[in-house]
Amino acid sequence: MTEKRFIEEPPAGLEGWNRVWREDLHYRGGESGSLLNRLLIRTLRPILRRVLGSIDGRQRNFNIAVLEMLGDLRKDLAAIVTDSKRDAEDMRRDLSQMEARLPVAVRRNDALAAAIDQKIEMVSARLRDLSIPLVVQPDASAFRSDFVYRRLEDGLRGSPDEIRQSLEPYLEYAAAMAPVIDAGCGRGEFLELCRERGIPARGFDTNERSVAELRQRGFDAELGRLPDCLIALDAESVGSILAAHVVEHLPSDVLIETFAAASRVLRAGGCLMIETPNAGSIAMSASEFWRDPTHLAPRHVGALTLIGREFGFEVAEVRTVAPFPEGNRIDAPDGSQELKDVVERLNELLFGDRNLRLILRKE
């Protein structure tokens, strides 16, 4: 008869019970330890003896199999927890990378959408130009030139909303001295602003396609160039004249004739409102200005003011507007205040505001 083997403490965990069943151990118990331990052992001893003493071989094998299954299950659960932690870490890392890349993707998508919108607008504009009835019957080359310049203007001047915003400051002068002439009205942003404010306005432009579209939209617009469009008007019949991005297209003799014609048709107190690329900004006058192939030369504020005074105008307002984006400016290095002042002065010379606004009032 095989000698019984005993354990002194209750089995601990799956490994303890597995050893009990495999080695056919019996519980005897001990009386050592604290009072609490002795009381616990005395309570569990009869139960354990009955359980361990009545187990036959088949039950023992079953218990061993169950314990092995429980052990395997615990290992599987531990592996699942480990895998879950690893997957969670991978997900966190992927989300972090996605968060870093998301702004780039958004910018790329925005740029793509803007490019698509621009293409759609270009096609729509071409179809619109072709569908609008002609004001006159120009020859084929003139019609093609007008058509191309319309696309050039769309690409260089900015969106209609941007142009409307830049022209709003002139409404105060136009409202005080009406009616207003928009010489070089282009797409009609200023005429549109005047109509919304109830200001009588009339536009002239050399582009047949622009005038045809404005007429279709119900504006008072005619084909005409400076200074002829002003010479045809009655003396002192106009309250104000807007020439936005026009004078840089005029030869110097035509520019002087335009001032003379404006002085004749304006009433006393009337305004000649000029906006033109800022000749005092090197980045504008040396680079950006020449993007438009129809530009002849930047017009300096000193020259425009001098010509105006020769024809009875005084300066009502002069300022530069439309700053370059901050990213164009040179960063001032750490150092003395004198060095920072030099860098700031260089920024003013190189990246001064893009446009000049000059308001001349007839005395």
C-alpha positions, 0 to 999 in steps of 0.5 A: 500500500502506497504511503500517503503524502500530506500537505500542511497548508490549504492549496494556493491557486491553480498550481497548488490544486493541480499539484494536489490532484496530480501527486494524490496529496492529502491534507493534514494541517498544522497548528502553527502560526497566528491565532487567526490562521489556526482558527482558519485551519481548524475550520477548513480541515474537516472540509478538506479531509472529506474532499481530498479523502473521497476522490477516486481516480476518475474524479482526480483525473477530471479535476486535473483536466479542469485545472489544466483547462483553467490554467490554459484559460488564464494563460490565454487571458493573460495573452489577450490582455498583453495583446490588448495593451499592445494594440492599444499602444499601437492605436495610440501611436497611430492616432498621434501620427494621424493627429500630426498629419491631419492638418497637412491633409486638410491643407492639401485637401483645401488646396485641391478643393480651391484648385478645383473651384478655380478650374470650375469658375474659369470654365464657367466664366468662359462659358458666360463670356461666350454666351453674353451678347456683344456690345459692339462687333470687334474684330477677332483679335480684339475679342480674343484679347478682351477674353484673355484679359478677363481671365488674367484679371480674375487670376491677379486681382483676387475674388470679387468678395476681396475686391468689394472689401478693399473698395468699401472705404471709397463709398463714404466719399462717393455717398457725400459727392454723387454721382460717381464715375467708376473709370475702369470698372472691370467686373463691377464690384464698386458699381455693385456696392454703390447700387446696394447703398443707393448711390448713382454710379456709372462705369466705363471700361475698355474690355467689351466682355466686362461691359457686356456682362455688367449691362446684362446685370443691369448696371449703367456701363459703357465702353470707354477709355481715359481720358475720352470717357471723361471728356465726353461728360458735361463740365462740373456734372460729376461728384466723384471719380474712382480710378482703381488700378488704372493709372499704372496702365496709362502712359504719362501724357494720357495720365496728365490728360486724365487729371485735366479731364477729371478737374473739368467734370468734377464739381467743387469739393468733388473727389478723384479717388485713386488706388494703385500698386505702391511704388514705395514697396520694393517687393511690389514695384520690383516684382509683384507689379510686373505679373500683369503684362499690361502694367506700364510703370508704378506711379509714385505718390509724389508724382500723382500728388504734384500732377493733382495740384497742377490741376487744382486738387488738394490731398484729402487722404493718402495711405498705403493699404493691403499689407503683405502676409507676415511670412514675407517679412525678415525676422529680427535676430536677437541683439541690440535695439539698433539691429532690430530697428535696421531690420524693421526699416528693411521690412518697411522698404522691402515689404511695404503695403501692396497698394496706395490709396490717394484721395484728391479733392477739387478746390 
